[in-house]
Amino acid sequence: MLLDTTKYDGSLHYRFPVEPMYRAAGTLAVYRGPDVVLESYRGKLFAEGHLLNIFYSDHYYNVAIQWNRDWSPLMHYVNVATPAKWDHERVTAIDMDLDVIRVAKDGRILIDDEDEFAEHSVSMGYPSDLISRCRSTADETLALLRTCEGVYSESVFDWRPGTDVASLLG
């Protein structure tokens, strides 16, 4: 399966192969290990660590749980994005620039790329209702990360490929 996200103007955000780990109505979880080639708006990159990405068809965000190469926890990385769409070959969403991050090492929570969001809001012509939606979604995901429950818990870092993803989503 291919993860294929774009920016609002249709340009490439990220594209790389992933392995589906869980599918249910409205939720898709995919895994990508280290050393995978990533096509990105920054050029060609190589994945350094492990990624479990959870997409939703009804939320304006997706959750990326990230580990270092040795499986030590790295971060929860929430991308503010359009609701995802997927079939058996591809998962797509539009990245809206804002990201909410909780760093595993110290629990610090921050909003990233506000400058990019402000710039693209103008240069790519984000509609005002979408700008409001993105800002409220960033606030919502900040609150979710503070709960440390379900997919936002520290115990999510115990997950490994081949184990149950459904239990993480609670």
C-alpha positions as CSV (number, residue, x, y, z in Angstrom):
1,M,0.0,0.0,0.0
2,L,1.2,3.5,-0.7
3,L,0.9,6.5,1.7
4,D,0.4,9.5,-0.6
5,T,-0.2,12.8,1.1
6,T,-0.2,16.2,-0.6
7,K,-0.3,19.8,0.3
8,Y,-3.4,21.9,-0.3
9,D,-2.3,22.9,-3.8
10,G,-1.8,19.3,-4.8
11,S,1.9,19.2,-4.6
12,L,3.7,16.3,-2.9
13,H,3.9,16.1,0.9
14,Y,5.1,12.5,1.5
15,R,4.9,9.3,-0.6
16,F,6.2,5.9,0.6
17,P,5.2,2.3,0.9
18,V,3.4,1.2,4.1
19,E,2.0,-2.1,5.4
20,P,-1.6,-2.1,6.6
21,M,-1.9,-3.2,10.2
22,Y,-5.6,-2.5,10.9
23,R,-8.7,-1.6,9.0
24,A,-12.1,-0.9,10.4
25,A,-14.9,1.5,9.4
26,G,-13.3,4.9,9.6
27,T,-9.9,3.9,10.8
28,L,-6.7,2.6,9.1
29,A,-3.4,1.9,10.7
30,V,-0.2,1.5,8.6
31,Y,3.4,0.6,9.5
32,R,6.7,1.7,7.9
33,G,10.0,0.5,9.1
34,P,13.5,2.2,8.8
35,D,15.5,2.4,5.6
36,V,12.4,3.0,3.4
37,V,12.9,5.6,0.7
38,L,10.6,8.6,1.2
39,E,9.6,10.9,-1.6
40,S,8.9,14.3,0.0
41,Y,8.6,18.0,-0.6
42,R,12.1,18.1,0.9
43,G,13.4,15.7,-1.7
44,K,14.3,12.0,-1.4
45,L,14.9,10.9,2.2
46,F,15.5,7.6,4.0
47,A,13.4,6.7,7.0
48,E,15.5,6.5,10.1
49,G,13.0,4.8,12.5
50,H,9.7,3.0,12.8
51,L,6.3,4.6,12.2
52,L,2.8,3.6,13.0
53,N,0.4,6.0,11.3
54,I,-3.3,6.0,12.2
55,F,-5.7,7.6,9.7
56,Y,-9.3,8.5,10.2
57,S,-12.0,9.1,7.6
58,D,-13.9,11.5,9.9
59,H,-11.2,13.5,11.7
60,Y,-9.1,16.4,10.5
61,Y,-5.9,14.8,11.7
62,N,-3.9,11.6,11.7
63,V,-1.6,10.3,14.4
64,A,2.0,9.2,13.7
65,I,3.6,7.2,16.5
66,Q,7.4,7.3,16.0
67,W,10.2,5.2,17.3
68,N,14.0,5.3,16.8
69,R,15.6,2.5,14.9
70,D,16.2,0.6,18.1
71,W,12.5,0.9,19.0
72,S,13.1,3.4,21.7
73,P,10.1,5.9,21.8
74,L,10.5,9.1,19.9
75,M,7.2,11.0,19.7
76,H,3.5,11.2,19.1
77,Y,3.2,13.4,16.0
78,V,-0.3,14.6,15.1
79,N,-0.7,16.0,11.6
80,V,-3.6,18.4,11.1
81,A,-4.9,17.1,7.8
82,T,-8.1,16.5,5.9
83,P,-9.9,13.3,6.7
84,A,-8.1,10.4,5.0
85,K,-9.4,8.3,2.1
86,W,-8.1,4.8,1.3
87,D,-8.6,1.7,-0.7
88,H,-6.4,-1.4,-0.9
89,E,-3.6,0.4,-2.8
90,R,-3.3,3.9,-1.4
91,V,-4.1,6.1,1.6
92,T,-4.4,9.8,0.9
93,A,-4.9,13.0,2.8
94,I,-4.1,16.7,2.5
95,D,-1.6,17.9,5.0
96,M,-2.6,21.3,6.4
97,D,0.9,22.2,7.9
98,L,0.0,22.4,11.6
99,D,1.4,19.6,13.7
100,V,1.0,18.8,17.4
101,I,3.9,16.9,19.0
102,R,4.5,15.2,22.3
103,V,8.2,14.3,22.7
104,A,8.5,10.9,24.4
105,K,11.8,11.7,26.2
106,D,10.4,14.6,28.3
107,G,6.6,14.7,27.7
108,R,6.9,18.2,26.2
109,I,3.9,19.1,24.0
110,L,4.2,21.7,21.2
111,I,2.6,23.0,18.1
112,D,4.9,23.0,15.1
113,D,4.9,24.7,11.7
114,E,2.6,27.6,12.6
115,D,4.7,29.8,10.4
116,E,4.2,27.4,7.5
117,F,0.5,27.3,8.1
118,A,0.3,31.1,8.1
119,E,2.3,31.3,4.9
120,H,0.4,28.6,3.1
121,S,-2.9,30.0,4.2
122,V,-2.2,33.0,2.0
123,S,-0.1,31.5,-0.8
124,M,-2.3,28.5,-1.3
125,G,-5.6,30.3,-0.6
126,Y,-7.0,28.3,2.3
127,P,-10.7,29.2,2.8
128,S,-11.4,31.0,6.1
129,D,-13.6,28.1,7.3
130,L,-10.7,25.6,6.7
131,I,-8.3,27.9,8.6
132,S,-10.7,27.9,11.5
133,R,-11.1,24.1,11.3
134,C,-7.4,23.6,11.3
135,R,-6.8,25.9,14.4
136,S,-9.7,24.2,16.3
137,T,-8.3,20.8,15.4
138,A,-4.8,21.7,16.7
139,D,-6.5,22.7,20.0
140,E,-8.4,19.5,20.0
141,T,-5.3,17.4,19.5
142,L,-3.4,19.3,22.1
143,A,-6.1,18.2,24.6
144,L,-6.0,14.6,23.3
145,L,-2.3,14.4,23.8
146,R,-2.6,15.6,27.3
147,T,-5.0,12.8,28.2
148,C,-2.3,10.2,27.6
149,E,-5.1,7.6,26.8
150,G,-5.6,5.2,24.0
151,V,-3.4,5.9,21.0
152,Y,-2.0,8.9,23.0
153,S,-0.7,6.8,25.9
154,E,2.9,6.0,26.6
155,S,2.0,2.3,26.5
156,V,1.5,2.6,22.7
157,F,5.3,2.5,22.4
158,D,5.1,-1.2,23.4
159,W,3.5,-2.0,20.1
160,R,5.4,-4.0,17.5
161,P,4.4,-5.2,14.0
162,G,2.4,-8.4,14.2
163,T,0.7,-7.5,17.4
164,D,-2.8,-6.2,17.9
165,V,-3.4,-2.5,16.9
166,A,-7.1,-2.4,17.8
167,S,-6.3,-2.4,21.5
168,L,-4.3,0.8,21.0
169,L,-7.2,2.7,19.6
170,G,-9.4,2.5,22.7
